[in-house]
Amino acid sequence: MPALFFPHRYPPLLRVAVLSLLTVFLTVFSERHPGLRNVGLTMAYPVQWANLQGANAWQQAARFLQSRAALASENTRLRAELAQAQPDLLQAKILRVENRQLLALLDSIPQPPGKVAVAQVIAQNFSPSNQSITVDMGARNGVFVGQPVLAAGGVAGQVVSVSPMSSQIALLSDLGSSVPVQPVGSDLPLLVDGEGNLHQLIVPFQARDTALKRGDRLVTSGLGGRYPPGLMVGTITAIVRNGDQPFAQIAVQPAVRLGRLSTVLMLWSGPPSRPTAP
């Protein structure tokens, strides 16, 4: 690489001496000629400005990286707190739902006709031929076959099988379900049967000229001793009278939302310590 001030190779000491003398000369000359100093400052300004801009850019980049790192750390911390809080939030939501369901049960059955216990639904089967639910109470809790089961609104069904820790309940809509009922304000004995439809029950064997009408509310009559009298079962929603049919077709809407049960009441009409199967 060619030398800037010394095109020929001179001894290092000579180079230092020449540069020193040049520096002293420029210093003395600039003291006697102030304008030369202004020219030097003017010539140095672009270098100083570029240096300042580089320093500012570096400081801004450092602040940006620090802010980004702080945001990432804060985001990580908030995600961790949210992950820890989610189980508590879910549990609180479940408790609120259960509380609303229990309040609905208590409002619909303010004076249960016997001892009751709250059971949670742990399984469901809504096939047309078998509509049932399974709850987390069994023989250890005194549950027995034929035990009536209530829900918000009225009767939900009855227990059909029992294990030590759980029990299966046939809903009113099950094909094998049949409940003795009567209209509110009347002692006319009727039956309400299931037909495999969660939203509709039927009243069989009623003549075409039956006195029943749409809007009649049906409650348990107490016949057979399985269900206490006065429990709400459903409301008549339609009566179809065909001229060639001996019986009227009577549809009943269940008082209980059978397809959305998560909490039910197990009912003991008497002491549950010595249950009897029907």
Protein Blocks (a to p, Z undefined) as FASTA:
>chain_A
ZZfklmbacdfklmmmmmmmmmmmmmmmmmmmmmlmmmmmmmmmmmmmmmmmmmmmmmmm
mmmmmmmmmmmmmmmmmmmmmmmmmmmmmmmmmmmmmmmmmmmmmmmmmbagbddddddd
fbdcfbfklccdddfbdfknopaehiacddehiafbdcfbdcfkbccdddfklmkbccdd
ddehiacdcddddehiakbccdehiafklcbdehiacddehiohlacghiafbdcfbdcd
dfkbcbdcdddddfbdfklcfbdcdddfbdfklccdZZ
